[in-house]
């Protein structure tokens, strides 16, 4: 067998070595958002809102079970959904969240180094309540656009991303494409 075809395998024999060293151990029914992605080092990064639900923590993996953490503050009310997204294509994952308080402003944390995060408010055009944010390239220009929705099924907002500049999608109310109904806010 050649050296190129050999693989090294590490066997973890202690259940303690499998215990995550990141995240809150919240008890009860606490609204919050969470998301994960592969970081620049090829290891996992996690975002989780805290028990107060208007601040969050980013956990960046530095090894099999070691993490650094960065707290982010300034959330616009409670946070119920989150997505890691490199919306401006600068190679760093930003965090987009959805509120759980019925607000029309959504929290976004941007970074240019993966360590320091700047809180910004994205006006979604309509009230949201316990929903989610989804990133997709609606316009086909290589930049991720966004769809916000909530659990009531009565609120949706579409955000267009033009080379890293975000705005309500042109067309109908709250950035909805013309012909989309169901938004009564």
Buried (B, 14 or more C-beta within 10 A) or exposed (E): EEEEEEEEEEEEEEEEEEEEEBEEEEEEEEEBBBBBBEBEEEBBBBBBBBEEBBBBBBBBBEEEBEBEEBEBEBBBBBBBBBBBBBBBEEEBBBBBBBBBBBBBBBBBBBBEEBEEBEBBBBBBBBBBBBBBBBBEEBEEEEBBBBBBBBBBEBBBBBBBBEEEEBEBBEBBEBBBEEEBEEBEB
